[in-house]
Amino acid sequence: MRLWSLHPRYLDPAGLTACWREALLAQKVLSGATRGYRRHPQLERFRAGSALAAGDTTGWPGDLIVAYLHALADEADHRGYCFDRDRIVGVRLPLGPVEVTDGQVAHEWGLLTAKLAARNPAALARWDAVVVPEPHPCFVVVSGPLAGWEVVSR
């Protein structure tokens, strides 16, 4: 499961679709509708981020994933795709952005550019001039290392 911290504009069609499916799965996990993936490290920030973004602890753990999914659907709309927003469970709340470190963004940018180089070089070429990518609309970049929840394969 990869829930990108990067803006969805950087994802190629396969990446955007995969992120949509994985975020829908994350929504199911956070709502308790499935038993699989409950301990997936990427979900830590969504569990913690919902309360932080809402400024309290009254929101359910999926408030942030709802906003995340809507931003993916917004990008899909922008490209002329049709993602089914009826699959998003919950209301889109005006959440403040959750912090993501520049170390995490740099790591994910490296992962994404490697994927695009292998899968879709034309998509990668569009982003040649990007040195510091923008984050997903749910996040704001702060200085810091790779996130503690990130699993780095050797």
C-alpha atoms as a printed R data frame, in Angstrom:
    type eleno elety resid chain resno       x      y       z
1   ATOM     1    CA   MET     A     1   0.000  0.000   0.000
2   ATOM     2    CA   ARG     A     2   1.360  3.417  -0.965
3   ATOM     3    CA   LEU     A     3  -0.618  6.496   0.037
4   ATOM     4    CA   TRP     A     4   1.523  9.156  -1.571
5   ATOM     5    CA   SER     A     5   2.422 12.349   0.268
6   ATOM     6    CA   LEU     A     6   3.054 13.856  -3.164
7   ATOM     7    CA   HIS     A     7   0.466 15.852  -5.083
8   ATOM     8    CA   PRO     A     8  -1.607 13.478  -7.238
9   ATOM     9    CA   ARG     A     9  -0.776 15.542 -10.347
10  ATOM    10    CA   TYR     A    10   2.597 13.755 -10.454
11  ATOM    11    CA   LEU     A    11   1.030 10.298 -10.705
12  ATOM    12    CA   ASP     A    12   0.597  8.703 -14.089
13  ATOM    13    CA   PRO     A    13  -2.806  7.148 -14.890
14  ATOM    14    CA   ALA     A    14  -1.807  3.761 -13.426
15  ATOM    15    CA   GLY     A    15  -0.405  5.419 -10.298
16  ATOM    16    CA   LEU     A    16  -3.459  7.603  -9.740
17  ATOM    17    CA   THR     A    17  -5.796  4.637 -10.153
18  ATOM    18    CA   ALA     A    18  -3.697  2.477  -7.821
19  ATOM    19    CA   CYS     A    19  -3.574  5.227  -5.208
20  ATOM    20    CA   TRP     A    20  -7.364  5.582  -5.422
21  ATOM    21    CA   ARG     A    21  -7.865  1.828  -4.869
22  ATOM    22    CA   GLU     A    22  -5.373  1.734  -2.004
23  ATOM    23    CA   ALA     A    23  -6.915  4.776  -0.328
24  ATOM    24    CA   LEU     A    24 -10.353  3.140  -0.592
25  ATOM    25    CA   LEU     A    25  -8.861  0.076   1.104
26  ATOM    26    CA   ALA     A    26  -7.346  2.327   3.784
27  ATOM    27    CA   GLN     A    27 -10.777  3.848   4.346
28  ATOM    28    CA   LYS     A    28 -12.197  0.356   4.927
29  ATOM    29    CA   VAL     A    29  -9.411 -0.478   7.352
30  ATOM    30    CA   LEU     A    30  -9.839  2.774   9.285
31  ATOM    31    CA   SER     A    31 -13.596  2.278   9.515
32  ATOM    32    CA   GLY     A    32 -13.181 -1.296  10.768
33  ATOM    33    CA   ALA     A    33 -14.850 -2.810   7.691
34  ATOM    34    CA   THR     A    34 -11.971 -5.215   7.042
35  ATOM    35    CA   ARG     A    35  -9.512 -7.142   9.168
36  ATOM    36    CA   GLY     A    36  -6.574 -7.027   6.778
37  ATOM    37    CA   TYR     A    37  -3.947 -4.280   6.756
38  ATOM    38    CA   ARG     A    38  -4.940 -3.011  10.226
39  ATOM    39    CA   ARG     A    39  -1.309 -2.659  11.249
40  ATOM    40    CA   HIS     A    40  -0.039 -1.206   7.993
41  ATOM    41    CA   PRO     A    41   2.484  1.522   8.889
42  ATOM    42    CA   GLN     A    42   1.156  4.028   6.343
43  ATOM    43    CA   LEU     A    43  -2.130  4.171   8.243
44  ATOM    44    CA   GLU     A    44  -0.427  5.564  11.364
45  ATOM    45    CA   ARG     A    45  -0.394  9.089   9.994
46  ATOM    46    CA   PHE     A    46  -4.047  8.894   8.979
47  ATOM    47    CA   ARG     A    47  -5.074  7.722  12.423
48  ATOM    48    CA   ALA     A    48  -3.065 10.467  14.115
49  ATOM    49    CA   GLY     A    49  -3.617 13.073  11.419
50  ATOM    50    CA   SER     A    50  -7.401 13.150  11.579
51  ATOM    51    CA   ALA     A    51  -7.457 14.320  15.178
52  ATOM    52    CA   LEU     A    52  -4.594 16.743  14.604
53  ATOM    53    CA   ALA     A    53  -6.134 18.232  11.476
54  ATOM    54    CA   ALA     A    54  -9.513 18.624  13.139
55  ATOM    55    CA   GLY     A    55  -7.872 20.274  16.148
56  ATOM    56    CA   ASP     A    56  -9.467 17.812  18.545
57  ATOM    57    CA   THR     A    57 -10.171 14.133  18.985
58  ATOM    58    CA   THR     A    58 -13.865 14.127  18.044
59  ATOM    59    CA   GLY     A    59 -13.375 13.076  14.434
60  ATOM    60    CA   TRP     A    60 -13.333  9.418  13.435
61  ATOM    61    CA   PRO     A    61  -9.933  8.137  12.265
62  ATOM    62    CA   GLY     A    62 -11.074  8.342   8.657
63  ATOM    63    CA   ASP     A    63 -11.637 12.106   8.400
64  ATOM    64    CA   LEU     A    64  -8.209 12.565   6.863
65  ATOM    65    CA   ILE     A    65  -8.610  9.646   4.452
66  ATOM    66    CA   VAL     A    66 -11.920 11.124   3.292
67  ATOM    67    CA   ALA     A    67 -10.163 14.405   2.455
68  ATOM    68    CA   TYR     A    68  -7.314 12.459   0.858
69  ATOM    69    CA   LEU     A    69  -9.724 10.525  -1.369
70  ATOM    70    CA   HIS     A    70 -11.571 13.673  -2.425
71  ATOM    71    CA   ALA     A    71  -8.289 15.266  -3.501
72  ATOM    72    CA   LEU     A    72  -7.540 12.179  -5.622
73  ATOM    73    CA   ALA     A    73 -11.018 12.416  -7.154
74  ATOM    74    CA   ASP     A    74 -10.432 16.134  -7.825
75  ATOM    75    CA   GLU     A    75  -7.292 15.238  -9.793
76  ATOM    76    CA   ALA     A    76  -9.200 12.535 -11.649
77  ATOM    77    CA   ASP     A    77 -11.908 15.089 -12.537
78  ATOM    78    CA   HIS     A    78  -9.204 17.486 -13.743
79  ATOM    79    CA   ARG     A    79  -7.928 14.776 -16.111
80  ATOM    80    CA   GLY     A    80 -11.399 13.868 -17.343
81  ATOM    81    CA   TYR     A    81 -11.545 10.557 -15.462
82  ATOM    82    CA   CYS     A    82 -14.544  9.470 -13.443
83  ATOM    83    CA   PHE     A    83 -13.758  8.199  -9.936
84  ATOM    84    CA   ASP     A    84 -16.897  7.202  -8.056
85  ATOM    85    CA   ARG     A    85 -17.125  9.628  -5.113
86  ATOM    86    CA   ASP     A    86 -20.053  7.587  -3.774
87  ATOM    87    CA   ARG     A    87 -17.410  5.115  -2.568
88  ATOM    88    CA   ILE     A    88 -16.054  7.736  -0.171
89  ATOM    89    CA   VAL     A    89 -17.651  7.200   3.239
90  ATOM    90    CA   GLY     A    90 -18.077 10.421   5.138
91  ATOM    91    CA   VAL     A    91 -18.342 14.123   4.586
92  ATOM    92    CA   ARG     A    92 -15.431 16.167   3.286
93  ATOM    93    CA   LEU     A    93 -14.489 18.263   6.291
94  ATOM    94    CA   PRO     A    94 -12.371 21.425   6.107
95  ATOM    95    CA   LEU     A    95  -9.294 19.901   7.727
96  ATOM    96    CA   GLY     A    96  -6.097 21.800   8.247
97  ATOM    97    CA   PRO     A    97  -3.072 20.241   6.561
98  ATOM    98    CA   VAL     A    98  -1.149 17.504   8.347
99  ATOM    99    CA   GLU     A    99   2.629 17.791   8.470
100 ATOM   100    CA   VAL     A   100   4.861 15.663   6.271
101 ATOM   101    CA   THR     A   101   8.627 16.036   6.400
102 ATOM   102    CA   ASP     A   102  10.777 17.134   3.508
103 ATOM   103    CA   GLY     A   103  12.769 13.941   4.060
104 ATOM   104    CA   GLN     A   104   9.622 11.889   3.475
105 ATOM   105    CA   VAL     A   105   8.681 13.893   0.390
106 ATOM   106    CA   ALA     A   106  12.198 13.494  -1.052
107 ATOM   107    CA   HIS     A   107  12.075  9.743  -0.408
108 ATOM   108    CA   GLU     A   108   8.686  9.378  -2.089
109 ATOM   109    CA   TRP     A   109   9.808 11.538  -5.019
110 ATOM   110    CA   GLY     A   110  12.684  9.121  -5.532
111 ATOM   111    CA   LEU     A   111  10.320  6.143  -5.406
112 ATOM   112    CA   LEU     A   112   7.880  7.741  -7.832
113 ATOM   113    CA   THR     A   113  10.477  8.843 -10.364
114 ATOM   114    CA   ALA     A   114  11.961  5.330 -10.366
115 ATOM   115    CA   LYS     A   115   8.500  3.832 -10.970
116 ATOM   116    CA   LEU     A   116   7.767  6.317 -13.751
117 ATOM   117    CA   ALA     A   117  11.152  5.710 -15.386
118 ATOM   118    CA   ALA     A   118  10.283  2.031 -15.697
119 ATOM   119    CA   ARG     A   119   6.540  2.282 -16.344
120 ATOM   120    CA   ASN     A   120   5.869  5.608 -18.059
121 ATOM   121    CA   PRO     A   121   8.915  7.614 -19.190
122 ATOM   122    CA   ALA     A   122   6.684 10.178 -20.927
123 ATOM   123    CA   ALA     A   123   4.999 11.010 -17.610
124 ATOM   124    CA   LEU     A   124   8.391 11.298 -15.942
125 ATOM   125    CA   ALA     A   125   9.595 13.688 -18.671
126 ATOM   126    CA   ARG     A   126   6.785 16.123 -17.778
127 ATOM   127    CA   TRP     A   127   8.314 16.535 -14.320
128 ATOM   128    CA   ASP     A   128  11.986 16.887 -15.352
129 ATOM   129    CA   ALA     A   129  12.226 20.441 -14.015
130 ATOM   130    CA   VAL     A   130  10.706 19.601 -10.621
131 ATOM   131    CA   VAL     A   131  13.310 19.670  -7.873
132 ATOM   132    CA   VAL     A   132  10.993 19.950  -4.878
133 ATOM   133    CA   PRO     A   133   7.586 18.429  -5.579
134 ATOM   134    CA   GLU     A   134   4.400 19.792  -4.032
135 ATOM   135    CA   PRO     A   135   2.696 17.707  -1.380
136 ATOM   136    CA   HIS     A   136  -0.763 16.187  -1.575
137 ATOM   137    CA   PRO     A   137  -3.328 18.907  -0.640
138 ATOM   138    CA   CYS     A   138  -3.877 17.232   2.766
139 ATOM   139    CA   PHE     A   139  -0.258 17.800   3.760
140 ATOM   140    CA   VAL     A   140   2.123 20.654   4.437
141 ATOM   141    CA   VAL     A   141   5.876 20.140   4.231
142 ATOM   142    CA   VAL     A   142   8.053 20.775   7.274
143 ATOM   143    CA   SER     A   143  11.746 20.187   7.770
144 ATOM   144    CA   GLY     A   144  12.609 16.732   9.029
145 ATOM   145    CA   PRO     A   145  13.834 13.217   8.310
146 ATOM   146    CA   LEU     A   146  12.119 10.246   6.771
147 ATOM   147    CA   ALA     A   147   8.893  9.418   8.621
148 ATOM   148    CA   GLY     A   148   9.126  6.786  11.324
149 ATOM   149    CA   TRP     A   149   6.325  4.765   9.731
150 ATOM   150    CA   GLU     A   150   8.102  4.497   6.371
151 ATOM   151    CA   VAL     A   151   9.412  1.025   5.596
152 ATOM   152    CA   VAL     A   152  12.642  1.214   3.636
153 ATOM   153    CA   SER     A   153  13.601 -1.893   1.708
154 ATOM   154    CA   ARG     A   154  17.277 -2.598   1.411
